[in-house]
Amino acid sequence: MSASAVEAAPRLARRPLRFAALGDSLTEGVGDPVAGGRRGWAALLAAGQRGWEFRNFAASGALTLDVVEQQAPRAREFAPDLVSVVVGVNDTLRRSFDIRRIAVRLDALYADLVGAGAVLLTACLPDPGAMLGLPGPLARPLARRQRAVNGVVHALSARYGAVHLHLADPAWVEDRTLWSADRLHPGERGHRLIAARCHALLTERGLAAGAPPSAEPEQPPPGAAASLYWLATSGTAWLARRSTDLLPQLLRLAGDELRHAARGTAVRLDLHAADALAAALATVAPVPDQRQCVRTNLSGVPGTACAAAARSGSGTTPITG
């Protein structure tokens, strides 16, 4: 059990556990509509825990900067015992993407929340290019960005003793019954799966004692017609908004992909991304061999040995699932 969890125990004996959810549209509940609004995995998780006090501060479209500047101050006023921070995908869809800035922001945020006695709940996420089924030259740059974000989240989760959930594995991405019509957000079944996996991890920490969320959705998954309708209405507007910011840069990155592929030097792009990630991690948790760790694992997500090397001070590893 992490130091923050131990410190929280006396408080939890006196009052219900307070759970604050920070992040973007995934945590806000997009893809899981209910009467009166949206629900989502965090609300599903909290609903089954007797006596929990839950507040959802997540907002659709949020960047890491938005979470730090807008959501975190409101969450601190709530004085939570458990805080979920799931963010980063929207950062990969901006031309201003900077993995070092993301690392610095998340490191400061995690330190602040843990310093206040909260237990962190974090997650690695699949890249949007894979979710949308983009062609390789367009998808690969987005994949590198998301792997970098996941690498930062994984390393910092280890450093701060977070409960950490892996959601980037291919089985999760390829099961279309888990996803909503927009192909970017989980559907009800996906939200329920996330909630159930989080419940299992929190139970291991002694933080969840109630029943796990039901895995059975109340609504059928969206069909092909629903996906086409979304693309023709909301999807078109979403793509247009992204195009003004990301698309010109993404096309340039795709051109680089094609040129390197033709020359047989595509690995250089992977190495460049790995070096950028290693430099970002060194900024927040300097470790002499961190650069070699990340370069060795070109997936961009440090393995067990590298994550352990990235830890600083906590002496704990994240509970993962």
RAVENFEN-V431614 format. One record per residue. RES is the residue in one small letter. SS is DSSP state (@ for helix, = for strand, . for the rest). Layout:
res=RES ss=SS
res=RES ss=SS
This chain:
res=m ss=.
res=s ss=.
res=a ss=@
res=s ss=@
res=a ss=@
res=v ss=@
res=e ss=@
res=a ss=@
res=a ss=@
res=p ss=@
res=r ss=@
res=l ss=@
res=a ss=@
res=r ss=@
res=r ss=.
res=p ss=.
res=l ss=.
res=r ss==
res=f ss==
res=a ss==
res=a ss==
res=l ss==
res=g ss==
res=d ss=.
res=s ss=@
res=l ss=@
res=t ss=@
res=e ss=@
res=g ss=.
res=v ss=.
res=g ss=.
res=d ss=.
res=p ss==
res=v ss==
res=a ss=.
res=g ss=.
res=g ss==
res=r ss==
res=r ss=.
res=g ss=.
res=w ss=@
res=a ss=@
res=a ss=@
res=l ss=@
res=l ss=@
res=a ss=@
res=a ss=@
res=g ss=.
res=q ss=.
res=r ss=.
res=g ss=.
res=w ss=.
res=e ss==
res=f ss==
res=r ss==
res=n ss==
res=f ss=.
res=a ss=.
res=a ss=.
res=s ss=.
res=g ss=.
res=a ss=.
res=l ss=.
res=t ss=@
res=l ss=@
res=d ss=@
res=v ss=@
res=v ss=@
res=e ss=@
res=q ss=@
res=q ss=@
res=a ss=@
res=p ss=@
res=r ss=@
res=a ss=@
res=r ss=@
res=e ss=@
res=f ss=@
res=a ss=.
res=p ss=.
res=d ss=.
res=l ss==
res=v ss==
res=s ss==
res=v ss==
res=v ss==
res=v ss=.
res=g ss=.
res=v ss=@
res=n ss=@
res=d ss=@
res=t ss=@
res=l ss=.
res=r ss=.
res=r ss=.
res=s ss=.
res=f ss=.
res=d ss=.
res=i ss=@
res=r ss=@
res=r ss=@
res=i ss=@
res=a ss=@
res=v ss=@
res=r ss=@
res=l ss=@
res=d ss=@
res=a ss=@
res=l ss=@
res=y ss=@
res=a ss=@
res=d ss=@
res=l ss=@
res=v ss=@
res=g ss=@
res=a ss=.
res=g ss=.
res=a ss=.
res=v ss==
res=l ss==
res=l ss==
res=t ss==
res=a ss==
res=c ss==
res=l ss==
res=p ss=.
res=d ss=.
res=p ss=@
res=g ss=@
res=a ss=@
res=m ss=@
res=l ss=@
res=g ss=.
res=l ss=.
res=p ss=.
res=g ss=@
res=p ss=@
res=l ss=@
res=a ss=@
res=r ss=@
res=p ss=@
res=l ss=@
res=a ss=@
res=r ss=@
res=r ss=@
res=q ss=@
res=r ss=@
res=a ss=@
res=v ss=@
res=n ss=@
res=g ss=@
res=v ss=@
res=v ss=@
res=h ss=@
res=a ss=@
res=l ss=@
res=s ss=@
res=a ss=@
res=r ss=@
res=y ss=.
res=g ss=.
res=a ss=.
res=v ss==
res=h ss==
res=l ss==
res=h ss==
res=l ss==
res=a ss=.
res=d ss=.
res=p ss=@
res=a ss=@
res=w ss=@
res=v ss=@
res=e ss=@
res=d ss=.
res=r ss=@
res=t ss=@
res=l ss=@
res=w ss==
res=s ss=.
res=a ss=.
res=d ss=.
res=r ss=.
res=l ss=.
res=h ss=.
res=p ss==
res=g ss=.
res=e ss=@
res=r ss=@
res=g ss=@
res=h ss=@
res=r ss=@
res=l ss=@
res=i ss=@
res=a ss=@
res=a ss=@
res=r ss=@
res=c ss=@
res=h ss=@
res=a ss=@
res=l ss=@
res=l ss=@
res=t ss=@
res=e ss=@
res=r ss=.
res=g ss=.
res=l ss=.
res=a ss=.
res=a ss=.
res=g ss=.
res=a ss=.
res=p ss=.
res=p ss=.
res=s ss=.
res=a ss=.
res=e ss=.
res=p ss=.
res=e ss=.
res=q ss=.
res=p ss=.
res=p ss=.
res=p ss=.
res=g ss=.
res=a ss=@
res=a ss=@
res=a ss=@
res=s ss=@
res=l ss=@
res=y ss=@
res=w ss=@
res=l ss=@
res=a ss=@
res=t ss=@
res=s ss=@
res=g ss=@
res=t ss=@
res=a ss=@
res=w ss=@
res=l ss=@
res=a ss=@
res=r ss=@
res=r ss=@
res=s ss=@
res=t ss=@
res=d ss=@
res=l ss=@
res=l ss=@
res=p ss=@
res=q ss=@
res=l ss=@
res=l ss=@
res=r ss=@
res=l ss=@
res=a ss=@
res=g ss=@
res=d ss=@
res=e ss=@
res=l ss=@
res=r ss=@
res=h ss=@
res=a ss=@
res=a ss=@
res=r ss=@
res=g ss=.
res=t ss=.
res=a ss=.
res=v ss=@
res=r ss=@
res=l ss=@
res=d ss=@
res=l ss=@
res=h ss=@
res=a ss=@
res=a ss=@
res=d ss=@
res=a ss=@
res=l ss=@
res=a ss=@
res=a ss=@
res=a ss=@
res=l ss=@
res=a ss=@
res=t ss=@
res=v ss=@
res=a ss=.
res=p ss=.
res=v ss=.
res=p ss=.
res=d ss=.
res=q ss=@
res=r ss=@
res=q ss=@
res=c ss=@
res=v ss=@
res=r ss=@
res=t ss=@
res=n ss=.
res=l ss=.
res=s ss=.
res=g ss=.
res=v ss=.
res=p ss=.
res=g ss=.
res=t ss=@
res=a ss=@
res=c ss=@
res=a ss=@
res=a ss=@
res=a ss=@
res=a ss=@
res=r ss=.
res=s ss=.
res=g ss=.
res=s ss=.
res=g ss=.
res=t ss=.
res=t ss=.
res=p ss=.
res=i ss==
res=t ss==
res=g ss=.
